[in-house]
Amino acid sequence: PLRLLPLHLRLGVLALLVERVTDQLRPRILFGAIAREGMRAARETYPSRLGELVPDDRSWESRDPQRVPLRARPGVVAWFDRPALVAVAARAGAVIELVPGVGEFVGPCAELLRVHGRRIDDPAALAALVHVADERTIEQDPAFAMRIVVDTAIRALSPAINDPTTAVHGLDVLEVLVRELAGHDLDGSLARDEGGQVRLVWRSPRWDDLLDLAFEEIREYGASSVQICRRMRAVLEDLLASTPDVRHAAINAHLRRLDATLRSAFPEGSLERETALVTLGGDDYQEPPDWDWDALLAAVERDRVLEDLERAFDDEED
């Protein structure tokens, strides 16, 4: 037991514990964990790759569906049991629609589910397959992963903290998350049974919504930071080069907004404006040494536990 160790050894153990705990709170560790969980959530929420899915014509939708209200206390939709809902719908020969999106608040007795086609005999048991909690989770909500990163970045940009480097690290994470989402069919939030019939549909953020979430607030709060403007331009240009053409219109719209922000923030002909118009990337930008994105992507594929990811970052620093 720890109490049997000499005092100096106990103090040493305590110091190591404090160092370990504080290390877990560093932005690089938090961002790494969030990025990994966010990418897993993206693949869970949008299971089909772009172009794979046969478009859903919503022919299953009925005019008078069975409406299932929330029977628990109000809260945020944290996750739902997809396999169980699909199984219930398949047995009943129905289609179940989740009305609020994951991460949205549901008030008392608000509509939670709609059942199209044949009715479900036990609506209370059906409602129990949707977990409503006090707070959002990343598990089936990739937008929440982005929200955490954005909130951290704009706090870092506040005058009280003034830490644009942390915000730049946040943009690094957002680039990876947005690039992952760009390759998925964002209109394909549905699940089919073994026979290929649509049995479950849910509402998820679309491409424009995700881009707005990732960049709108950071651009606004970082308008006066040359470092932020340059890195955001590099992120958007990288996304243009690495995402399908169908995604480019919204990315170009954000580049135009960034240009408008620069015109408002810096006088014409100023050194700041000229510098901000140059991307923070290429020869004058070095990826933070704490981030090894290839290792991160491999960890997602192999479904490693968080400790493995942290160990990879620690090994890279050594």
Solvent accessible surface area in square Angstrom, and as a share of the most:
residue,aa,sasa,rsa
1,P,112,0.71
2,L,97,0.48
3,R,179,0.65
4,L,131,0.65
5,L,66,0.33
6,P,65,0.41
7,L,115,0.57
8,H,128,0.57
9,L,82,0.41
10,R,87,0.32
11,L,103,0.51
12,G,32,0.31
13,V,64,0.37
14,L,99,0.49
15,A,62,0.48
16,L,120,0.60
17,L,103,0.51
18,V,78,0.45
19,E,108,0.49
20,R,108,0.39
21,V,77,0.44
22,T,72,0.42
23,D,24,0.12
24,Q,42,0.19
25,L,117,0.58
26,R,102,0.37
27,P,53,0.33
28,R,8,0.03
29,I,8,0.04
30,L,77,0.38
31,F,2,0.01
32,G,0,0.00
33,A,20,0.16
34,I,21,0.11
35,A,0,0.00
36,R,6,0.02
37,E,54,0.24
38,G,0,0.00
39,M,1,0.00
40,R,80,0.29
41,A,1,0.01
42,A,1,0.01
43,R,74,0.27
44,E,65,0.29
45,T,7,0.04
46,Y,0,0.00
47,P,63,0.39
48,S,15,0.10
49,R,109,0.40
50,L,62,0.31
51,G,73,0.70
52,E,114,0.51
53,L,38,0.19
54,V,109,0.62
55,P,119,0.75
56,D,46,0.24
57,D,111,0.58
58,R,102,0.37
59,S,92,0.59
60,W,40,0.14
61,E,81,0.36
62,S,40,0.26
63,R,245,0.89
64,D,121,0.63
65,P,12,0.07
66,Q,15,0.06
67,R,130,0.48
68,V,0,0.00
69,P,46,0.29
70,L,8,0.04
71,R,137,0.50
72,A,67,0.52
73,R,167,0.61
74,P,52,0.33
75,G,5,0.05
76,V,21,0.12
77,V,0,0.00
78,A,1,0.00
79,W,87,0.30
80,F,3,0.01
81,D,50,0.26
82,R,36,0.13
83,P,101,0.64
84,A,29,0.23
85,L,0,0.00
86,V,20,0.11
87,A,41,0.32
88,V,29,0.16
89,A,0,0.00
90,A,40,0.31
91,R,183,0.67
92,A,22,0.17
93,G,33,0.32
94,A,2,0.02
95,V,11,0.06
96,I,0,0.00
97,E,22,0.10
98,L,2,0.01
99,V,33,0.19
100,P,11,0.07
101,G,4,0.04
102,V,23,0.13
103,G,14,0.14
104,E,65,0.29
105,F,136,0.57
106,V,4,0.03
107,G,18,0.17
108,P,98,0.62
109,C,106,0.63
110,A,36,0.28
111,E,50,0.23
112,L,0,0.00
113,L,0,0.00
114,R,64,0.23
115,V,1,0.01
116,H,3,0.02
117,G,54,0.52
118,R,173,0.63
119,R,165,0.60
120,I,18,0.09
121,D,146,0.75
122,D,77,0.40
123,P,35,0.22
124,A,49,0.38
125,A,53,0.41
126,L,3,0.02
127,A,9,0.07
128,A,80,0.62
129,L,41,0.21
130,V,8,0.04
131,H,79,0.35
132,V,29,0.16
133,A,27,0.21
134,D,97,0.50
135,E,129,0.58
136,R,71,0.26
137,T,55,0.32
138,I,29,0.15
139,E,105,0.47
140,Q,13,0.06
141,D,6,0.03
142,P,6,0.04
143,A,8,0.06
144,F,43,0.18
145,A,0,0.00
146,M,1,0.00
147,R,54,0.20
148,I,49,0.25
149,V,0,0.00
150,V,0,0.00
151,D,38,0.20
152,T,42,0.25
153,A,0,0.00
154,I,31,0.16
155,R,151,0.55
156,A,6,0.05
157,L,25,0.12
158,S,33,0.22
159,P,133,0.83
160,A,101,0.78
161,I,100,0.51
162,N,111,0.57
163,D,50,0.26
164,P,34,0.21
165,T,67,0.39
166,T,16,0.09
167,A,0,0.00
168,V,5,0.03
169,H,32,0.14
170,G,0,0.00
171,L,0,0.00
172,D,2,0.01
173,V,0,0.00
174,L,0,0.00
175,E,12,0.05
176,V,19,0.11
177,L,5,0.03
178,V,0,0.00
179,R,100,0.36
180,E,21,0.09
181,L,2,0.01
182,A,1,0.01
183,G,12,0.12
184,H,6,0.03
185,D,23,0.12
186,L,6,0.03
187,D,101,0.52
188,G,1,0.01
189,S,7,0.05
190,L,13,0.07
191,A,17,0.13
192,R,85,0.31
193,D,31,0.16
194,E,189,0.85
195,G,66,0.63
196,G,36,0.35
197,Q,108,0.48
198,V,16,0.09
199,R,38,0.14
200,L,0,0.00
201,V,10,0.06
202,W,15,0.05
203,R,122,0.44
204,S,10,0.07
205,P,48,0.30
206,R,97,0.35
207,W,18,0.06
208,D,83,0.43
209,D,78,0.40
210,L,1,0.01
211,L,0,0.00
212,D,54,0.28
213,L,34,0.17
214,A,0,0.00
215,F,0,0.00
216,E,54,0.24
217,E,50,0.22
218,I,0,0.00
219,R,24,0.09
220,E,117,0.53
221,Y,123,0.47
222,G,1,0.01
223,A,21,0.16
224,S,93,0.60
225,S,22,0.14
226,V,36,0.21
227,Q,63,0.28
228,I,1,0.00
229,C,2,0.01
230,R,41,0.15
231,R,12,0.04
232,M,2,0.01
233,R,21,0.08
234,A,5,0.04
235,V,0,0.00
236,L,0,0.00
237,E,73,0.33
238,D,57,0.30
239,L,0,0.00
240,L,44,0.22
241,A,92,0.72
242,S,56,0.36
243,T,13,0.07
244,P,52,0.33
245,D,120,0.62
246,V,106,0.61
247,R,20,0.07
248,H,40,0.18
249,A,80,0.62
250,A,15,0.12
251,I,0,0.00
252,N,54,0.28
253,A,23,0.18
254,H,3,0.01
255,L,21,0.11
256,R,150,0.55
257,R,92,0.33
258,L,1,0.00
259,D,41,0.21
260,A,45,0.35
261,T,24,0.14
262,L,1,0.01
263,R,144,0.53
264,S,101,0.65
265,A,42,0.32
266,F,18,0.07
267,P,94,0.59
268,E,151,0.68
269,G,62,0.59
270,S,22,0.14
271,L,141,0.70
272,E,83,0.37
273,R,32,0.12
274,E,93,0.42
275,T,44,0.26
276,A,0,0.00
277,L,77,0.38
278,V,81,0.47
279,T,34,0.20
280,L,20,0.10
281,G,17,0.16
282,G,68,0.65
283,D,159,0.82
284,D,77,0.40
285,Y,37,0.14
286,Q,159,0.71
287,E,73,0.33
288,P,14,0.09
289,P,111,0.70
290,D,22,0.11
291,W,10,0.03
292,D,57,0.29
293,W,41,0.14
294,D,113,0.58
295,A,30,0.23
296,L,1,0.00
297,L,68,0.34
298,A,30,0.24
299,A,2,0.01
300,V,13,0.07
301,E,116,0.52
302,R,124,0.45
303,D,94,0.49
304,R,84,0.31
305,V,92,0.53
306,L,69,0.34
307,E,96,0.43
308,D,40,0.21
309,L,4,0.02
310,E,14,0.06
311,R,131,0.48
312,A,31,0.24
313,F,6,0.03
314,D,36,0.18
315,D,91,0.47
316,E,73,0.33
317,E,83,0.37
318,D,154,0.80
